[in-house]
């Protein structure tokens, strides 16, 4: 059985590795609630100061600071099947559910939730931190 890429085709290890090693930095995956039943994951290059424009010499026309990101996640503490983030993906999620991305730190990326997502995580930690 071969591992599938984000587009459903057999994963080309060389292509996968290239967009991680031939560009500077790593991604931050952003999680936003779209509606009562859906969250959207997007990515951008992690920078300490995200308001500073990219210097021309660091712009990367080949990959544009996009990675093929394996998304490992849990909903209400239950591991879900790994999925790929290439540009943006939407996942089903009820408002009563809690989603946590990269809980086992298997992926090399940071996570940022929207305000509602952080509040949900804080409530969960306060009520049951296990």
Buried (B, 14 or more C-beta within 10 A) or exposed (E): EEEEBBEEEEBEEEEBEBBBEEBEBBBBBBBBBEEEEEBBBBBBBBEEEEEEEEEEEEEBEEBEBBBBBBBBBBBEEEEEEEBBBBEEBEBEBEEEEBBBBBEEEEBEBBBBBBEEBEEBBEEBEEEEEE
